[in-house]
Amino acid sequence: MRGRPALEIMRRVRDWWWATQPSDLMIAPIPEHKKPARFLMHLLGFQRIGPYRAVSNDGIEREYVA
């Protein structure tokens, strides 16, 4: 999906997560150079904590923003 329908589903997933999981904090890596990922992060109401470096699934160390 794309556009507004995709955003609505992502918000439902986010709301379901907070309602069903015993979590106070959700941390996910957002690649700094990926504008769409940063845009979606802000639309869903997440905020940036700061940059960090982590090893990706392909074994390459990359800079992310938590």
N, C-alpha and C positions, 0 to 999 in steps of 0.2 A: 504494500500500500504506500501511497504518497500523500502529502498534503494534510489537510485538516482531518480526514478520517484516520490517518496513521497517528496523528498527534492525540486524538481522542482515545484511541486504543492504548497508546503508551501511558496516558494519564490514568486510565482505568487499571492498567497493570501496576503502576506506581501506588495508586490508592489501595489496591488489593494487597500489595506487599506490606504496606504499613498496617493494614487491618489484620493480617494473618500471621505476621512474623514478629517474634519478640525482639525487635531491633530498635535501637535509638539512632543509629547512624548507618547510612549506606555509602560505601566508597566504591567508585568505579573509575578506571583509567579512561581519560579522554585525551586522545592525541592532540598536542598543541597545534599542529599544522592542519588539522581537519576542521575547517569552518563549519560544515554541516553538523558535526558532532557537538561542537561548542554551542551552536545555535539551538540544537535540540535540548542540550543540557539546561540552558536558560529557560526555554519554553516549559520544561517540566518542573521548573522551580528549584533546581539544584544550584549550588554555589561552589566556586572554586576555593580550595583550601591552599593549594600551592603546588609548585612543580616538584617532581621527583623522577628518578631514573629507575627503570625496572626492565627485567629481561622479558621479552615477548615470547609467545608460543613458538616462534621460529628460532629462538635462541639469540636474537639480536637485542642488545641493550638500547632502549629508546627513552626519550624524555616524555613524560606524561604530566598531566595536571590532575590532582585529586579533587 
